[in-house]
Amino acid sequence: MTRTDAFADALATDAGAGTGDSGVYARIVHDIRDSAMTVQELADITGTNRRQVTNWANGASKPGPSTRDRLLEVHYLVGMLRDVYTREGAEIWLHGRKRSLDGQRPIDLLRAGDFATVLQAVERLRTGAM
């Protein structure tokens, strides 16, 4: 079972237990932070500020629709990276320059909103095409 599948199972369990959405977003933020990014990086990528990300992590609030979509994209991408790399390996991959991305760093592409390019690179990693 992949990390993404395990998280989906946890969401189903939480839904059955009647926990609130804020707790689920707290787990998503924790999973991303545990795997690869700082609060500031996550804030930059989702288009919000550090305080808001901290509020999600504490379960004090949940993201709005567009921010939620970016947060879930990052979570999906980090989960796919963790299927290939350790926590430290995922962090290094996100922050290092990649020949396959014309020398760009994946974290910078994510900040610019180019999720598709980074996702394609991760998918190539998972299939062994890189």
N, C-alpha and C positions, 0 to 999 in steps of 0.2 A: 504494500500500500504506500503510495506517495504521500509526502507531507501535505500536498494540496487536498488529496482524498481524505486524509485523516482530519484535516481542518473542516472539511465539508461534513464529515460524520459528527464532529464536535458541535457544529452549528445545528445539525438536526437534533442532537441530544439536548442542546440548550433550548431550542424551540419547544421541544416536548416538555421541558422542565419549567417553561414559563419565565425564563430570564429575560431581562430587557435588552433592547438593541444596544444600549450604551455599553453593556458588558461584552457584547460580541465585538464591538469596535475597539474596546480596550484590548481584547485578545489579539485582534488584527495588528494593532499598533505594536504590541509587545512582540509579536512574531516577526514583524519587519525589523524592529529595532534589535532584536536578539540575533537576527541573521545578517544585517548588512549596513544599516544606516543610522545616522544620528537623528535626533529630534529636528535639528535645523534642516538637514537634508530632506527629511520627510515633509517638513513644512514648505520648503522651497518647491518640491516636486508637486505637492498637492495644491499649491497656490494659497497657502494660509500662513499663519505665524506659529512660533514655538508654543505660545500659550494655548492655542487651540489644539495642537497635537497633544500637549500635556493633558488638557481636559478630556480628550478622547481616551487617552491612556489611563486616566483615573476613573473613567466611566461617568464623568460629570456632564458630558454632552456627546452628541453624535454629529457627524458631518452632514452638510447640506448635499443636495443631489449631485452637483458637478464635482465637488470635493470628494464625495463618497466614491464616485466613479474612478477618479484618479487614485484614491487610496486602494481600492480593490484591484486596479490594474497593477499597482506596485506590489501588493500582496501576492497576486498571482505570479508575477515575474520572479519575485524573491523565492517563492515556493518552488518554481521550476529550477532556479539556480541551485537551491538546496538539494534537489534531486541529483545534481551532478557534483556539487562541491560541499565541503564542510562550511561551517559558519564563517571561518576565517577566509576560506577560499572564495566564497561568494562576495565577501567584502572586498577582497583584493581584485576580483574580476570586475566588480562595479566601478572601482576607483582607478583602475589602470587603463592605459591607452591600449587600443586594440587595432591590430592591422586590418582585421575584417571590418572595422568601422572607420576606415581611412584615418587611423591614428587618433580617433576621438575616444573620450572616456564615456562609458555607458551612463554614468551618473550625470554628466553634463547634458547628454541627449535627453535623459528623463526630465531634467530641470527645464529643458526647452520644450517639453511636451511631446517628444518624438518616441512614444512608447512602442510604436510598430517596429521601428528599426531595431531597437534593443530586444524586443520580443523575438524577432526573426533570428537575431544572433544567438539568443538563448536556446531557441528551438534547434538551431544547427548544432549547438553544443550537445544537446540531449540526444541527437541522432548520430553524433559522431562525425558530422560533416565538416568540422573545423579542426 
